[in-house]
Amino acid sequence: MAEQQESDGVTDEAQGNLRMGLMTAAQLARSASLRRRSTLEQATRRDLDEARQIQARLDVDRMTARAELAPVHEASWWEQAETRDVARAYETAVTWRDEDEAARAAEGRIRHELRERYQIEVNETGADPATVRDALARNRAPGQEAAGERENARRDRDATLGLVAESEILEYEIDREDERGQAERFDEALALEEDANRIWDSAARREEHAERISQAGEPEAAAAWKQADVDQARSPSEAVRSTRPKQSLRPKTKTRPNRAIERGGR
């Protein structure tokens, strides 16, 4: 037996995993078969048309199972098959063996190969589902555990990247809101400045001031001030921008004493 196991490359651990997989497959197959029969019987009692539709779907599933089981009759399939492949084929065969001759033949071939290659006799009677689940959990392959850890790490990484992306989007939206707010405040400031300029240089302001001067008994001074105000007045914005007095760029004209003397002499 040991030589046969060594030649086939089957270790004790792999053999134990295969036994557990076959027991689980048998339980799943019996459950599926009972559920299929119950569904069909209930539909038959309710509505014959519904029962015929269900039977048609089951026929399609049965033909699909035949195609899946065909490779188990080839030696090359057994040379490449892994534990999960054998367990899956055995589950399919047991599921359909009561309704399909090809499935019964496939089950017989699987039992034969398991006995000849791996010295395993399939015993379905003692396969308690809870015991099978516990055994599978204890004998879980290290590669499956590593795959689970990698999957968890990938999910954590994706979740982290998603949070970072959401954070960047929020920051971008906040910056856009700040830019819009600054632009709105700038527009408001420009509007206030324009209003101030209009108020300052309004005709009403000049008329009102000139009227006060006229009422003081100096109509000529009022007219002169009004014209000078239009020509020389500065708006509030200009006054704020520059509080330093501007120096004239025009060179000062030197006094001419001779002409002053001449005027004095006339």
Protein Blocks (a to p, Z undefined) as FASTA:
>chain_A
ZZmmmmnopafklmmmmmmmmmmmmmmmmmmmmmmmmmmmmmmmmomklmmmmmmmmmmm
mmmmmmmmmmmmpfklmmmpcfklmmmmmmmmmmmmmmomklmmmmmmmmmmmmmmnopa
cdfklmcfklmmmmmmmmpcfklmmmmmmmmmmmmmmmmmmmmmmmmmmmmmmmmmmmmm
mmmmmmmmmmmmmmmmmmmmpmklmmmmmmmmmmnopaklmmmmmmmmmmmmccfklmmm
pmcdcddfbdcddddfklmmmmmmZZ
